[in-house]
Amino acid sequence: MAYICPYCGKKIEDKKRCNICNRDLSWVKKIYEKSIRYYNKGYYEAKESNLTTAATYLNKAVYYNKYNTHARNLLGLIHYEMGNIGLALKEWIISLSLDKDNNLAMEYIDRLQNAPKTLVTYKDSISLYNKALVYLKQNNNDMAIIRLKKAVGLNANLVEARNLLALCYIKEKQFYKANEQIKSVLSIDRTNLKALKYFRVLSKEDTNTVKPYELEYIPKQSKGNYVKPSRVINRGHILAAYVVYFIIGALGMFVIQTSLILPNKTKNYETEIVRLKDSETKLTNLLETVRQETKDEIGKLEEQNQKLLMEKQDIELTTSKMAQKEKLTQAENLKNSREWLQAAEVLYNVAPSLLTEDLTVSYGELKKEVYPRAAKLLCEEGYRDLNNNELVDARSKLEKSILYEPASDILRKSLYYLGRTEKAGGNTEKAKYYFNTVIEQHSGTSEAKWAAGELKDLQ
């Protein structure tokens, strides 16, 4: 197993001591083996769609061995699968900077560069996600849901947006819609902690606890039809007995109703009221818990959003630094080919503040060698264009010659020729400015004498 010596940075084969600095490397081998074990665990979890667990193992793998590009590349793929293209690109760029030979990170980066629509869609989805966070902070859940639905529509794998959308649905008591979002997240990442937490909240929520109270149906007694007897029969004593029996029966029914039926129904009503109050208390407590969790979740999401912005800035800075290094390499190649003007043009566009300390030294050495030669060539070409009355080209080359920090003799010649160029073009004020600059900064030289003569002609 080959590994990098932490003391001298050289690649060492499977040896206990470095053959360059002769340091003991037995402990390095153990750390590399631990990194490989974590990589294997992360690979297995990723195959099982346990992306959060896989990312944890892979982060440990690159912690123990930052040169483990296989772990970095797989970690980037996991971030990509979860919709975090920015984090994926960061891992691939770091991986490519550590090892450029047969690195799959180059292929992944090329695919993204060849699919600009994907990057634009990711940027729009992140922008919608951030706007949703702002609306949630303002307690405007409806607008937040609209933005999150659009973000998910643009980037279906953005699990953070789906989790936040599920949280909004829970807050609005739209549990079915929340469940749909949670299932989508778990289909992508089976060990997503937030989705599993929301799933447990939904599994405790019973939407059928409150049922309407069903009243007993008591049919009304139908009135019988009165039939007039064919002849009048005196049954007064029988009717009186019936009336007495009816009154006694009614009193009995009243006693039964009062002593047995009504108390039982009253007790049922009281039990139902207690049950409904308990259900209301549980729902109120659950709502308060969800509100507090939502508040905490918003705080965490804002912190994560800030972290994403900082990571984006780090990626942009890393990319810019790599671009400056490539410019220095290009300028070095042009210098070796003695293409001084092209080399000076490339050097002029380098941002020194983004260079490392050793590259800053190389940059300074290149400038000292390339700028004077480029300035001299531009001064000579500008002079020829002036004599050929090609004033636009002459002005451009002479001004560029001054930008390249020329030596004193080239500087005063370029200023003098610029004065003559402006004079020939009819720009008297500019011509006077250049002639006066030559006289003030380079007095006693031939160019100063010539400039004084030119000024007399302009009087």
LUMROFI-748911 format. One record per residue (C-alpha): residue number from 0; x negated, y, z negated; residue in one letter. Coordinates in Angstrom, 1 decimal. Example, Ala and Ser with C-alpha at 12.3 -4.5 7.8 and 13.67 -1.06 7.14 Angstrom:
ATOM, 0, -12.3, -4.5, -7.8, A
ATOM, 1, -13.7, -1.1, -7.1, S
//
This chain:
ATOM, 0, 0.0, 0.0, 0.0, M
ATOM, 1, -1.4, 3.4, 1.1, A
ATOM, 2, -1.0, 6.5, -1.1, Y
ATOM, 3, -2.2, 10.0, -1.4, I
ATOM, 4, -5.0, 10.8, -4.0, C
ATOM, 5, -3.5, 13.5, -6.3, P
ATOM, 6, -7.1, 14.9, -7.0, Y
ATOM, 7, -8.4, 15.4, -3.4, C
ATOM, 8, -5.3, 14.9, -1.3, G
ATOM, 9, -6.8, 12.2, 0.9, K
ATOM, 10, -4.9, 9.1, 2.1, K
ATOM, 11, -6.3, 6.0, 0.3, I
ATOM, 12, -5.6, 2.4, 1.0, E
ATOM, 13, -4.7, -0.1, -1.7, D
ATOM, 14, -7.7, 0.6, -4.0, K
ATOM, 15, -8.0, 1.3, -7.7, K
ATOM, 16, -10.4, 4.2, -7.2, R
ATOM, 17, -10.6, 7.0, -4.6, C
ATOM, 18, -13.5, 6.5, -2.2, N
ATOM, 19, -13.7, 10.3, -1.8, I
ATOM, 20, -13.7, 11.7, -5.3, C
ATOM, 21, -14.2, 8.4, -7.2, N
ATOM, 22, -11.2, 9.0, -9.5, R
ATOM, 23, -9.2, 6.2, -11.2, D
ATOM, 24, -5.9, 5.7, -9.2, L
ATOM, 25, -4.4, 2.7, -10.9, S
ATOM, 26, -1.7, 4.9, -12.5, W
ATOM, 27, -0.8, 6.3, -9.1, V
ATOM, 28, -0.1, 2.9, -7.7, K
ATOM, 29, 2.4, 2.2, -10.6, K
ATOM, 30, 4.2, 5.5, -9.9, I
ATOM, 31, 4.5, 4.8, -6.2, Y
ATOM, 32, 5.9, 1.3, -7.0, E
ATOM, 33, 8.5, 2.9, -9.3, K
ATOM, 34, 9.4, 5.3, -6.5, S
ATOM, 35, 9.9, 2.4, -4.1, I
ATOM, 36, 12.2, 0.6, -6.6, R
ATOM, 37, 14.4, 3.6, -7.0, Y
ATOM, 38, 14.5, 4.0, -3.2, Y
ATOM, 39, 15.7, 0.3, -2.9, N
ATOM, 40, 18.4, 0.9, -5.5, K
ATOM, 41, 19.5, 4.1, -3.7, G
ATOM, 42, 19.6, 2.3, -0.3, Y
ATOM, 43, 21.8, -0.5, -1.8, Y
ATOM, 44, 24.2, 2.0, -3.3, E
ATOM, 45, 24.4, 4.0, -0.1, A
ATOM, 46, 25.3, 0.8, 1.8, K
ATOM, 47, 28.2, 0.3, -0.7, E
ATOM, 48, 29.3, 3.9, -0.1, S
ATOM, 49, 28.4, 4.9, -3.7, N
ATOM, 50, 26.8, 8.1, -2.5, L
ATOM, 51, 26.6, 10.0, -5.8, T
ATOM, 52, 24.8, 7.0, -7.5, T
ATOM, 53, 22.6, 6.6, -4.4, A
ATOM, 54, 21.7, 10.3, -4.5, A
ATOM, 55, 20.7, 10.0, -8.2, T
ATOM, 56, 18.3, 7.1, -7.5, Y
ATOM, 57, 16.8, 8.8, -4.4, L
ATOM, 58, 16.2, 12.0, -6.3, N
ATOM, 59, 14.3, 9.9, -8.9, K
ATOM, 60, 12.4, 8.3, -6.0, A
ATOM, 61, 11.1, 11.6, -4.6, V
ATOM, 62, 10.5, 12.9, -8.1, Y
ATOM, 63, 8.0, 10.1, -8.7, Y
ATOM, 64, 6.5, 10.3, -5.2, N
ATOM, 65, 7.2, 13.5, -3.2, K
ATOM, 66, 5.5, 11.8, -0.1, Y
ATOM, 67, 8.3, 9.1, 0.0, N
ATOM, 68, 9.7, 10.4, 3.3, T
ATOM, 69, 12.0, 7.4, 3.6, H
ATOM, 70, 13.8, 8.4, 0.4, A
ATOM, 71, 14.0, 12.0, 1.5, R
ATOM, 72, 15.4, 11.2, 4.9, N
ATOM, 73, 18.0, 8.9, 3.3, L
ATOM, 74, 18.9, 11.6, 0.7, L
ATOM, 75, 19.4, 14.0, 3.6, G
ATOM, 76, 21.7, 11.5, 5.3, L
ATOM, 77, 23.8, 11.2, 2.1, I
ATOM, 78, 24.1, 15.0, 1.9, H
ATOM, 79, 25.1, 15.1, 5.5, Y
ATOM, 80, 27.7, 12.4, 4.9, E
ATOM, 81, 29.1, 14.4, 2.0, M
ATOM, 82, 29.4, 17.5, 4.2, G
ATOM, 83, 26.4, 19.4, 2.7, N
ATOM, 84, 24.5, 20.0, 6.0, I
ATOM, 85, 22.4, 22.7, 4.4, G
ATOM, 86, 21.0, 20.3, 1.8, L
ATOM, 87, 20.5, 17.6, 4.4, A
ATOM, 88, 18.5, 20.0, 6.6, L
ATOM, 89, 16.4, 21.1, 3.6, K
ATOM, 90, 15.4, 17.5, 2.8, E
ATOM, 91, 14.5, 16.7, 6.4, W
ATOM, 92, 12.4, 19.9, 6.8, I
ATOM, 93, 10.4, 19.0, 3.6, I
ATOM, 94, 10.0, 15.4, 4.9, S
ATOM, 95, 8.7, 16.6, 8.2, L
ATOM, 96, 6.3, 19.0, 6.6, S
ATOM, 97, 4.8, 16.1, 4.6, L
ATOM, 98, 4.6, 13.6, 7.4, D
ATOM, 99, 4.9, 14.4, 11.1, K
ATOM, 100, 4.0, 11.0, 12.5, D
ATOM, 101, 7.0, 8.9, 13.6, N
ATOM, 102, 9.2, 10.6, 11.1, N
ATOM, 103, 13.0, 10.2, 11.7, L
ATOM, 104, 13.5, 13.6, 10.2, A
ATOM, 105, 12.4, 15.1, 13.5, M
ATOM, 106, 15.2, 13.2, 15.3, E
ATOM, 107, 17.8, 14.4, 12.7, Y
ATOM, 108, 16.7, 18.0, 13.0, I
ATOM, 109, 16.7, 17.8, 16.8, D
ATOM, 110, 20.3, 16.5, 16.8, R
ATOM, 111, 21.4, 19.4, 14.7, L
ATOM, 112, 19.6, 21.9, 16.9, Q
ATOM, 113, 21.2, 20.4, 20.0, N
ATOM, 114, 24.7, 20.7, 18.4, A
ATOM, 115, 25.0, 24.4, 17.5, P
ATOM, 116, 28.8, 24.0, 17.2, K
ATOM, 117, 28.2, 21.7, 14.2, T
ATOM, 118, 26.2, 24.3, 12.4, L
ATOM, 119, 28.7, 27.0, 13.2, V
ATOM, 120, 31.6, 24.8, 11.9, T
ATOM, 121, 29.6, 24.1, 8.7, Y
ATOM, 122, 28.9, 27.8, 8.2, K
ATOM, 123, 32.7, 28.6, 8.7, D
ATOM, 124, 33.8, 25.8, 6.3, S
ATOM, 125, 31.3, 27.1, 3.6, I
ATOM, 126, 32.6, 30.6, 4.1, S
ATOM, 127, 36.2, 29.5, 3.6, L
ATOM, 128, 35.2, 27.5, 0.5, Y
ATOM, 129, 33.6, 30.6, -1.0, N
ATOM, 130, 36.7, 32.7, -0.2, K
ATOM, 131, 38.8, 30.0, -2.0, A
ATOM, 132, 36.6, 30.4, -5.1, L
ATOM, 133, 37.3, 34.1, -5.1, V
ATOM, 134, 41.0, 33.6, -4.8, Y
ATOM, 135, 41.0, 31.0, -7.6, L
ATOM, 136, 39.1, 33.6, -9.8, K
ATOM, 137, 42.0, 36.0, -9.1, Q
ATOM, 138, 44.6, 33.2, -10.0, N
ATOM, 139, 45.8, 33.3, -6.4, N
ATOM, 140, 46.3, 29.5, -5.9, N
ATOM, 141, 48.3, 29.7, -2.7, D
ATOM, 142, 45.7, 31.6, -0.8, M
ATOM, 143, 43.0, 29.4, -2.2, A
ATOM, 144, 44.8, 26.3, -1.0, I
ATOM, 145, 45.2, 27.8, 2.5, I
ATOM, 146, 41.5, 28.5, 2.7, R
ATOM, 147, 40.5, 25.0, 1.4, L
ATOM, 148, 42.8, 23.3, 3.9, K
ATOM, 149, 41.1, 25.2, 6.7, K
ATOM, 150, 37.7, 24.3, 5.3, A
ATOM, 151, 38.6, 20.6, 5.2, V
ATOM, 152, 40.0, 20.8, 8.7, G
ATOM, 153, 36.7, 22.1, 9.9, L
ATOM, 154, 34.5, 19.8, 7.9, N
ATOM, 155, 36.5, 16.7, 6.8, A
ATOM, 156, 33.5, 15.3, 4.8, N
ATOM, 157, 33.0, 18.4, 2.6, L
ATOM, 158, 33.9, 16.6, -0.6, V
ATOM, 159, 33.5, 19.7, -2.8, E
ATOM, 160, 36.2, 21.4, -0.8, A
ATOM, 161, 38.5, 18.3, -1.1, R
ATOM, 162, 37.9, 18.1, -4.9, N
ATOM, 163, 38.7, 21.7, -5.3, L
ATOM, 164, 41.8, 21.3, -3.2, L
ATOM, 165, 42.9, 18.4, -5.3, A
ATOM, 166, 42.4, 20.5, -8.4, L
ATOM, 167, 44.6, 23.2, -7.0, C
ATOM, 168, 47.4, 20.7, -6.2, Y
ATOM, 169, 47.2, 19.4, -9.7, I
ATOM, 170, 47.6, 22.9, -11.0, K
ATOM, 171, 50.6, 23.4, -8.8, E
ATOM, 172, 52.0, 19.9, -9.9, K
ATOM, 173, 51.9, 18.6, -6.4, Q
ATOM, 174, 50.5, 15.3, -7.6, F
ATOM, 175, 51.1, 13.3, -4.4, Y
ATOM, 176, 49.0, 15.8, -2.3, K
ATOM, 177, 46.3, 15.8, -4.9, A
ATOM, 178, 46.2, 12.0, -4.8, N
ATOM, 179, 45.7, 12.1, -1.0, E
ATOM, 180, 42.7, 14.4, -1.3, Q
ATOM, 181, 41.2, 12.3, -4.1, I
ATOM, 182, 41.6, 9.1, -2.0, K
ATOM, 183, 39.8, 10.8, 0.9, S
ATOM, 184, 36.9, 11.8, -1.3, V
ATOM, 185, 36.6, 8.3, -2.8, L
ATOM, 186, 36.7, 6.8, 0.7, S
ATOM, 187, 33.5, 8.8, 1.4, I
ATOM, 188, 31.9, 8.5, -2.0, D
ATOM, 189, 33.2, 5.8, -4.3, R
ATOM, 190, 31.3, 7.1, -7.3, T
ATOM, 191, 32.1, 10.8, -7.0, N
ATOM, 192, 32.5, 11.9, -10.6, L
ATOM, 193, 34.9, 14.7, -10.1, K
ATOM, 194, 37.2, 12.7, -7.9, A
ATOM, 195, 37.2, 9.9, -10.5, L
ATOM, 196, 38.0, 12.4, -13.3, K
ATOM, 197, 40.9, 13.8, -11.4, Y
ATOM, 198, 42.1, 10.3, -10.6, F
ATOM, 199, 42.2, 9.5, -14.3, R
ATOM, 200, 44.2, 12.7, -14.9, V
ATOM, 201, 46.8, 11.7, -12.3, L
ATOM, 202, 47.0, 8.1, -13.6, S
ATOM, 203, 48.1, 9.5, -17.0, K
ATOM, 204, 50.8, 11.7, -15.4, E
ATOM, 205, 54.3, 10.1, -15.4, D
ATOM, 206, 56.6, 12.1, -13.2, T
ATOM, 207, 59.7, 9.9, -14.1, N
ATOM, 208, 59.8, 10.4, -17.9, T
ATOM, 209, 62.7, 12.9, -17.7, V
ATOM, 210, 65.8, 11.2, -16.5, K
ATOM, 211, 69.3, 12.8, -16.2, P
ATOM, 212, 71.7, 11.7, -19.0, Y
ATOM, 213, 74.4, 9.5, -17.6, E
ATOM, 214, 77.9, 10.0, -19.1, L
ATOM, 215, 80.2, 7.1, -19.6, E
ATOM, 216, 83.1, 7.1, -17.2, Y
ATOM, 217, 86.4, 6.7, -19.0, I
ATOM, 218, 89.4, 6.3, -16.6, P
ATOM, 219, 92.5, 8.3, -17.3, K
ATOM, 220, 95.7, 6.5, -18.1, Q
ATOM, 221, 98.2, 6.7, -15.3, S
ATOM, 222, 101.7, 8.0, -16.1, K
ATOM, 223, 104.4, 5.5, -15.6, G
ATOM, 224, 107.4, 6.3, -13.4, N
ATOM, 225, 110.6, 7.0, -15.4, Y
ATOM, 226, 113.6, 4.9, -14.3, V
ATOM, 227, 116.9, 5.9, -15.5, K
ATOM, 228, 118.8, 2.9, -17.0, P
ATOM, 229, 121.9, 1.9, -15.4, S
ATOM, 230, 123.7, 2.3, -18.7, R
ATOM, 231, 122.9, 4.0, -22.0, V
ATOM, 232, 122.0, 1.6, -24.7, I
ATOM, 233, 121.6, 2.9, -28.3, N
ATOM, 234, 118.1, 1.8, -29.4, R
ATOM, 235, 117.5, 4.6, -31.8, G
ATOM, 236, 116.2, 2.4, -34.6, H
ATOM, 237, 113.9, 0.5, -32.3, I
ATOM, 238, 112.5, 3.8, -30.9, L
ATOM, 239, 111.9, 5.2, -34.4, A
ATOM, 240, 110.0, 2.0, -35.3, A
ATOM, 241, 107.9, 2.5, -32.1, Y
ATOM, 242, 107.2, 6.1, -33.0, V
ATOM, 243, 106.0, 5.1, -36.5, V
ATOM, 244, 103.8, 2.4, -35.0, Y
ATOM, 245, 102.4, 4.8, -32.4, F
ATOM, 246, 101.6, 7.4, -35.1, I
ATOM, 247, 99.9, 4.7, -37.3, I
ATOM, 248, 97.9, 3.5, -34.2, G
ATOM, 249, 96.9, 7.1, -33.3, A
ATOM, 250, 95.7, 7.7, -36.9, L
ATOM, 251, 93.7, 4.5, -36.7, G
ATOM, 252, 92.1, 5.5, -33.4, M
ATOM, 253, 91.3, 8.9, -34.8, F
ATOM, 254, 89.6, 7.3, -37.9, V
ATOM, 255, 87.6, 5.0, -35.6, I
ATOM, 256, 86.6, 7.8, -33.3, Q
ATOM, 257, 85.6, 10.0, -36.2, T
ATOM, 258, 83.8, 7.5, -38.3, S
ATOM, 259, 82.2, 5.2, -35.6, L
ATOM, 260, 82.1, 6.4, -32.0, I
ATOM, 261, 81.4, 10.1, -32.5, L
ATOM, 262, 78.5, 9.6, -34.9, P
ATOM, 263, 76.9, 7.0, -32.6, N
ATOM, 264, 77.2, 9.4, -29.6, K
ATOM, 265, 75.9, 12.3, -31.7, T
ATOM, 266, 72.9, 10.2, -32.7, K
ATOM, 267, 72.3, 9.2, -29.1, N
ATOM, 268, 72.3, 12.9, -28.1, Y
ATOM, 269, 69.9, 13.8, -30.9, E
ATOM, 270, 67.5, 11.0, -29.9, T
ATOM, 271, 67.6, 12.2, -26.3, E
ATOM, 272, 66.9, 15.8, -27.3, I
ATOM, 273, 63.9, 14.6, -29.4, V
ATOM, 274, 62.6, 12.6, -26.5, R
ATOM, 275, 63.0, 15.5, -24.1, L
ATOM, 276, 61.2, 17.8, -26.5, K
ATOM, 277, 58.3, 15.3, -26.8, D
ATOM, 278, 58.1, 15.1, -23.1, S
ATOM, 279, 58.1, 18.9, -22.8, E
ATOM, 280, 55.3, 19.1, -25.4, T
ATOM, 281, 53.2, 16.5, -23.6, K
ATOM, 282, 53.6, 18.3, -20.3, L
ATOM, 283, 52.7, 21.6, -21.9, T
ATOM, 284, 49.6, 20.2, -23.4, N
ATOM, 285, 48.6, 18.5, -20.1, L
ATOM, 286, 49.1, 21.8, -18.3, L
ATOM, 287, 47.0, 23.7, -20.8, E
ATOM, 288, 44.3, 21.0, -20.5, T
ATOM, 289, 44.4, 21.3, -16.7, V
ATOM, 290, 44.2, 25.1, -16.9, R
ATOM, 291, 41.1, 24.9, -19.2, Q
ATOM, 292, 39.5, 22.3, -17.0, E
ATOM, 293, 40.3, 24.5, -13.9, T
ATOM, 294, 38.7, 27.5, -15.6, K
ATOM, 295, 35.6, 25.4, -16.5, D
ATOM, 296, 35.5, 23.9, -13.0, E
ATOM, 297, 35.7, 27.4, -11.4, I
ATOM, 298, 32.7, 28.4, -13.5, G
ATOM, 299, 30.7, 25.3, -12.4, K
ATOM, 300, 31.7, 25.8, -8.7, L
ATOM, 301, 30.5, 29.5, -8.8, E
ATOM, 302, 27.2, 28.3, -10.3, E
ATOM, 303, 27.0, 25.7, -7.6, Q
ATOM, 304, 27.8, 28.2, -4.9, N
ATOM, 305, 25.0, 30.5, -6.2, Q
ATOM, 306, 22.7, 27.5, -6.1, K
ATOM, 307, 23.7, 26.8, -2.5, L
ATOM, 308, 23.0, 30.4, -1.5, L
ATOM, 309, 19.6, 30.2, -3.2, M
ATOM, 310, 18.8, 26.9, -1.4, E
ATOM, 311, 19.9, 28.4, 1.9, K
ATOM, 312, 17.5, 31.3, 1.3, Q
ATOM, 313, 14.7, 28.8, 0.5, D
ATOM, 314, 15.4, 26.9, 3.7, I
ATOM, 315, 15.3, 30.1, 5.7, E
ATOM, 316, 12.1, 31.2, 4.0, L
ATOM, 317, 10.5, 27.8, 4.6, T
ATOM, 318, 11.5, 27.9, 8.3, T
ATOM, 319, 10.1, 31.4, 8.6, S
ATOM, 320, 6.8, 30.4, 7.1, K
ATOM, 321, 6.6, 27.4, 9.5, M
ATOM, 322, 7.3, 29.8, 12.4, A
ATOM, 323, 4.4, 32.1, 11.3, Q
ATOM, 324, 2.0, 29.2, 11.0, K
ATOM, 325, 3.0, 28.1, 14.6, E
ATOM, 326, 2.4, 31.7, 15.8, K
ATOM, 327, -1.1, 31.6, 14.3, L
ATOM, 328, -1.8, 28.3, 16.0, T
ATOM, 329, -0.6, 29.7, 19.3, Q
ATOM, 330, -2.8, 32.8, 18.9, A
ATOM, 331, -5.8, 30.7, 18.1, E
ATOM, 332, -5.2, 28.6, 21.3, N
ATOM, 333, -4.8, 31.8, 23.4, L
ATOM, 334, -8.0, 33.2, 21.9, K
ATOM, 335, -9.9, 30.0, 22.7, N
ATOM, 336, -8.6, 30.4, 26.3, S
ATOM, 337, -9.9, 34.1, 26.3, R
ATOM, 338, -6.4, 35.3, 26.9, E
ATOM, 339, -6.9, 38.3, 24.7, W
ATOM, 340, -3.7, 40.3, 25.6, L
ATOM, 341, -1.4, 37.4, 25.0, Q
ATOM, 342, -3.1, 36.5, 21.8, A
ATOM, 343, -2.8, 40.0, 20.5, A
ATOM, 344, 0.9, 40.1, 21.4, E
ATOM, 345, 1.5, 36.9, 19.4, V
ATOM, 346, -0.6, 38.2, 16.4, L
ATOM, 347, 1.3, 41.5, 16.4, Y
ATOM, 348, 4.6, 39.6, 15.8, N
ATOM, 349, 3.2, 37.6, 12.8, V
ATOM, 350, 4.7, 38.6, 9.4, A
ATOM, 351, 1.6, 38.5, 7.0, P
ATOM, 352, 3.8, 38.5, 3.9, S
ATOM, 353, 5.1, 35.0, 4.8, L
ATOM, 354, 1.6, 33.5, 5.1, L
ATOM, 355, -0.2, 31.4, 2.5, T
ATOM, 356, -3.5, 32.6, 1.1, E
ATOM, 357, -5.7, 30.5, 3.5, D
ATOM, 358, -3.5, 31.4, 6.5, L
ATOM, 359, -3.9, 35.1, 5.5, T
ATOM, 360, -7.6, 34.8, 5.8, V
ATOM, 361, -7.3, 33.1, 9.2, S
ATOM, 362, -4.9, 35.9, 10.3, Y
ATOM, 363, -7.4, 38.6, 9.3, G
ATOM, 364, -10.3, 36.9, 11.2, E
ATOM, 365, -8.2, 36.5, 14.3, L
ATOM, 366, -7.2, 40.2, 14.2, K
ATOM, 367, -10.9, 41.2, 13.9, K
ATOM, 368, -11.8, 39.2, 17.0, E
ATOM, 369, -8.7, 39.6, 19.2, V
ATOM, 370, -7.4, 43.2, 18.6, Y
ATOM, 371, -10.6, 45.1, 19.6, P
ATOM, 372, -10.9, 43.2, 22.9, R
ATOM, 373, -7.2, 43.5, 23.7, A
ATOM, 374, -7.3, 47.3, 22.9, A
ATOM, 375, -10.3, 47.7, 25.2, K
ATOM, 376, -8.6, 45.8, 28.1, L
ATOM, 377, -5.4, 47.8, 27.7, L
ATOM, 378, -7.3, 51.1, 27.6, C
ATOM, 379, -9.1, 50.2, 30.9, E
ATOM, 380, -5.9, 49.0, 32.6, E
ATOM, 381, -4.0, 52.1, 31.4, G
ATOM, 382, -6.7, 54.3, 32.9, Y
ATOM, 383, -6.5, 52.5, 36.2, R
ATOM, 384, -2.7, 52.9, 36.2, D
ATOM, 385, -3.1, 56.6, 35.5, L
ATOM, 386, -5.4, 57.1, 38.4, N
ATOM, 387, -2.9, 55.2, 40.6, N
ATOM, 388, -0.1, 57.5, 39.3, N
ATOM, 389, 1.7, 54.6, 37.7, E
ATOM, 390, 2.6, 56.7, 34.7, L
ATOM, 391, 5.1, 54.3, 33.0, V
ATOM, 392, 2.7, 51.4, 33.0, D
ATOM, 393, -0.2, 53.6, 31.9, A
ATOM, 394, 1.8, 55.0, 29.0, R
ATOM, 395, 2.9, 51.6, 27.8, S
ATOM, 396, -0.6, 50.1, 27.9, K
ATOM, 397, -2.3, 53.0, 26.3, L
ATOM, 398, 0.2, 53.2, 23.4, E
ATOM, 399, -0.2, 49.5, 22.8, K
ATOM, 400, -3.9, 49.9, 22.8, S
ATOM, 401, -3.6, 52.3, 19.9, I
ATOM, 402, -1.4, 49.8, 18.0, L
ATOM, 403, -4.1, 47.2, 18.1, Y
ATOM, 404, -6.4, 49.2, 15.7, E
ATOM, 405, -9.2, 49.8, 18.3, P
ATOM, 406, -12.7, 51.0, 17.6, A
ATOM, 407, -13.3, 54.8, 17.5, S
ATOM, 408, -14.6, 55.1, 21.1, D
ATOM, 409, -11.6, 53.2, 22.5, I
ATOM, 410, -9.1, 55.1, 20.3, L
ATOM, 411, -10.2, 58.5, 21.4, R
ATOM, 412, -10.2, 57.4, 25.1, K
ATOM, 413, -6.7, 56.0, 24.7, S
ATOM, 414, -5.5, 59.3, 23.1, L
ATOM, 415, -7.1, 61.4, 25.8, Y
ATOM, 416, -5.7, 59.3, 28.6, Y
ATOM, 417, -2.3, 59.4, 27.0, L
ATOM, 418, -2.5, 63.2, 27.0, G
ATOM, 419, -3.3, 63.2, 30.7, R
ATOM, 420, -0.5, 60.8, 31.3, T
ATOM, 421, 2.1, 63.1, 29.6, E
ATOM, 422, 0.6, 66.1, 31.4, K
ATOM, 423, 1.1, 64.3, 34.7, A
ATOM, 424, 4.6, 63.4, 33.8, G
ATOM, 425, 5.5, 67.0, 32.8, G
ATOM, 426, 5.8, 66.3, 29.1, N
ATOM, 427, 3.7, 69.4, 28.0, T
ATOM, 428, 4.4, 69.2, 24.3, E
ATOM, 429, 3.4, 65.5, 24.0, K
ATOM, 430, 0.3, 66.2, 26.1, A
ATOM, 431, -0.7, 69.0, 23.7, K
ATOM, 432, -0.1, 66.7, 20.7, Y
ATOM, 433, -2.5, 64.1, 22.1, Y
ATOM, 434, -5.2, 66.6, 23.2, F
ATOM, 435, -5.1, 68.3, 19.7, N
ATOM, 436, -5.3, 64.9, 18.0, T
ATOM, 437, -8.5, 64.1, 20.0, V
ATOM, 438, -10.0, 67.5, 19.1, I
ATOM, 439, -9.2, 67.3, 15.4, E
ATOM, 440, -10.1, 63.6, 14.8, Q
ATOM, 441, -13.0, 63.2, 17.2, H
ATOM, 442, -14.7, 66.5, 17.4, S
ATOM, 443, -18.1, 66.7, 19.1, G
ATOM, 444, -17.3, 63.9, 21.6, T
ATOM, 445, -16.9, 64.1, 25.3, S
ATOM, 446, -13.2, 63.4, 25.1, E
ATOM, 447, -12.8, 66.3, 22.7, A
ATOM, 448, -14.4, 68.7, 25.2, K
ATOM, 449, -12.3, 67.3, 28.0, W
ATOM, 450, -9.2, 67.7, 25.9, A
ATOM, 451, -10.0, 71.3, 25.1, A
ATOM, 452, -10.3, 72.0, 28.9, G
ATOM, 453, -6.9, 70.3, 29.5, E
ATOM, 454, -5.3, 72.5, 26.8, L
ATOM, 455, -6.6, 75.7, 28.5, K
ATOM, 456, -4.8, 74.5, 31.7, D
ATOM, 457, -1.6, 74.1, 29.7, L
ATOM, 458, -1.7, 77.6, 28.2, Q
//
